[in-house]
Amino acid sequence: MNFSLIMDFAKRDLTERYSGSLLGFLWNFIFPLANIIVYTFIFSSIMGAKLPGSSDVFSYGIYICAGILPWTAFASMFARISTVFPDKRHILTKLNTNLRYFPLYIVISESVIFLGTMALFFVFLLYTGYQFSWLILFVPVIYFIQVLFAYSLGFFLANFMVFLKDLRETIQVVLLFWFWFTPIVYVFDILPEFAKGVIVWNPMTAVVNGYQSIFVYNEVPGFMFLGYVLLISIFMLLLSFWVFNKLEKDIRDFM
């Protein structure tokens, strides 16, 4: 697929999402900023929540933001890729393009939003007096694994979305449960052993924990578990392309 065409779709996706509103493109970053402010204010100022062993008033707010911002980016990218064929059928039926790589425009637009969101998060960290370390260099590595996982899983489900109308709503329900099975608003160490044994195999636990290790605990991310997510992502990507090869004609017909 023509890369310039993908970039054109990405630009349109960013600008048209809130077209007609007064602030337009800025809404892509206002919502994440509101998330940072609300979660930090509620948990740090009102509830006075702190991480175990930490006296920093902002520690719990930073912990939540380090998890919920990547989760929001993942959930949005995954859900939008899974529905890309029915959502863009009015374009895809007129455009002769490689459907395998068409969802890349979603990856680009969502990555721009995530980059802006993380920039706002960094500003917040500076406000709290946070000391950045070289560990921040691992963030792009974790994000790459996160994107690959979202793309592979999203594209796998996209193969069936045009046939199964209820799949769109099912994904939203799954994401709701998945959020609470990921240590974002609670700390993994406080869980009972049987819960740890289950949640540790959740791929997003490794991803979210990677960000939390960097921004909260000032530790090197757990690359053994991130490697596990990478292997799952590669397997799912190959599987999704194989399924697509089998169903491509039917997918195009149903669109």
N, C-alpha and C positions, 0 to 999 in steps of 0.2 A: 504494500500500500504506500502511496505517495506521502512522505513525511510532512510536506507542506500542507497537505489536506488534513492530516491529523492535527497539526498545529492550528489550522483554521477552525476546526471543530472545537478544539480546546478553548480558543479565544472566545468563540461564540457561546460556549457553555458557561464561561465565567461572566460574560456581559449580559447574556439573555436570562440568566437565572432569576434576577431581580429587576428585569427590564420594566420600565414604567414607574418604578418607585423613585422617590426623591434622591435617596443615597445610592441607589443602584449597586454597582460593583462593591462598594464599601461594606454592604451587608455580609459579604463573605467573611469579613473579619470582625464585624461587630458582634455576631453571635458567639464566636470563640472568646472574645474579650469579655463578654458578659458572663460566660462560663467561668473564666478565671476569677473574676471579681466576686461572683455569687458564691462559688465554692469556698474561696479563701475567706470571705467575710463571714459566711455562716459557720464554718468549722473552726476558724481561728479566733474570730472576734466574739461571736455569739455563744458558741458551744465551748470555746476554749479547748478544743481537742488538740492533743499533741501525740506524736509518735512515742511508743515506749522507749525510754532511755534518752529522750530529747527534751530540752527545756526551751527550745526555739518556738516562739508563738506561731510562726508560719510553717513549721515542719509538716503538719498534717495537710495544710493547704497545698504545699509543694508536692507532697506525696500523691494527693488526689489528682492534681493537674498533670503530673508526670505520667499518670495512667490514663486519665479520661481524655486528654487531647489526642494521643495516638489511637485510643480506642474509637473515638468519634471519627477520625480520619479513616481507619480501617473499615468500620461499619458502613460508612457512607460509600466508600469505594467499592466494597464487596457487594452491597445491595444494588448499587447503580449498574455495575457491570452485569450482574445476574439478570437485570431487566432491560438491557440495552437493545435487544432485538425487537421486542414489542414496542418499546418506547420510541425507537427510531425507525420503525417500519416504513413511515412515510418518506424517509430518505433512502433507506437501504433497498427498497423496491425499485428505485429509479437509478441507483448508483451501483455500478459494477465494481465491487471492491472486495478485498480479502477480509472476510468477516472475523478471522482469527485475531487480527491486529486492530480492528476497528475500535474496540474498547480502550485502546491506548490513549485516546483523547480524554477519557475520564481519568485515567492515571495522571495525566499531565495537569489537568485543571484541579483535581483534588490535591495534587502535590503542591501546586502554587498556594492553595488555601492553607495547607499544612505548614508550608514554609512561613507564611505570614503569621499563622497562629503561634508557631514556635518563636518567632521574633518578638511577639507580644509577651510570650512567656518569659523570654530572656530579659525583657525590660522589667517585668515584675520581679524576677530573681535579683536583678541589680538593685531594685528598690528595697528588697529585704536584706541587702548586704551580702548576698550569696557570693561565694568565691568559686569562680569557674576553674576547672582543671583540664588537663590534657585528655581526660576521659570523654570529653564532649566529641572528640574525633570519631568515637564509635557510633554516634547517633546516625549518620548516613548508612552505616552497615546494617543497623537494626531496621532502619526505615526501608532499605532495599528488600530485606527478608519479609517485612510486613507487607510491602506492595506485591511481591511475588506470591505470597500466600493469598492475599485478597483477589489478585487477578486469576490465579489458578482455580480457586474455589468458586469465584464469581462466574468465570467462563464455563466451568463444568455445569453449573446450574442453569446458565443461559441456554445451554443446549436443549433444555426441557421446558423453558419458560413459555415458548410459543404454543406448546401443547397442553400444559397444565396451568390453567388460569389461577388456581388457588395458591400456586407456589409463591407468588409475590407476597401475599399476606402471611403465609407460613414462615417465610424468611424473617419478617419483622418480629414474629412471635419467638422464633429461635434466637434472634439477636437479643431480645429482652432477657431471656433466660441465660444466654451466653454471657451477657454483661455481668450478671450476678455470680456466675461461675468463674469469673476472672477477678483476681485480687486488686481491685481498683479503689473501692471505698473502704475496704478492710485490709488488714495486714495479714499476709499469708501465715506468719508464725503463730498467730493466735488461734488458728483453726485446729480442731481435733485431728488426730492422726489419720483417721479413716477418710476425712475430707481432704487432707493434704495429698493422700495417696491417689485421689481422683483428680483433683484440680491441677496437680503438677503435670499431668499429661495433656491438659488443655493447651493447644499451641499458642493461644494469645496470652497465657500466663507467662510463657517464656519471653514473648515480645514486650509485654507491659513491664515485667520484672527487669528487663534490660534497661529501659528508660529510668525506672525507679532506682536501679543500682547506680546509674550515673549521676542523677540529679539529687537523690536523697541520701544514699549511703556512701557515695564517692568510692564506688567499687567497680572493678572490671565486670562487665555483664557476663552472665553464664552462657558461654558460647557452646557448651555441650548441648544444652537444651535448645539454643537458637539453631544449632546445626541440625537438630532433630526436626525443627520447623522447616528449615531449608529443604531437607530431604523430602518431607511431606509435600511441600510446595512443588518441587520438581516432578515428583510422581503424579500429583494431581494435574499439573500442567500438561504432561505427556498424555495422561488419561483423557483429559478434557479435549485435547486436539484429536485423539483417536476416535472418541465418541462423535466429535464434530464431523470428522471425515465420513463416518457412517451415516450421519443424519443431515448433512448439509443440504441435500436436495429437498428433503422434507421441510427443513427449517425455512428455506427460501420460499417454498410453496405455501406454507402456512402463514408467512408474513404477508 
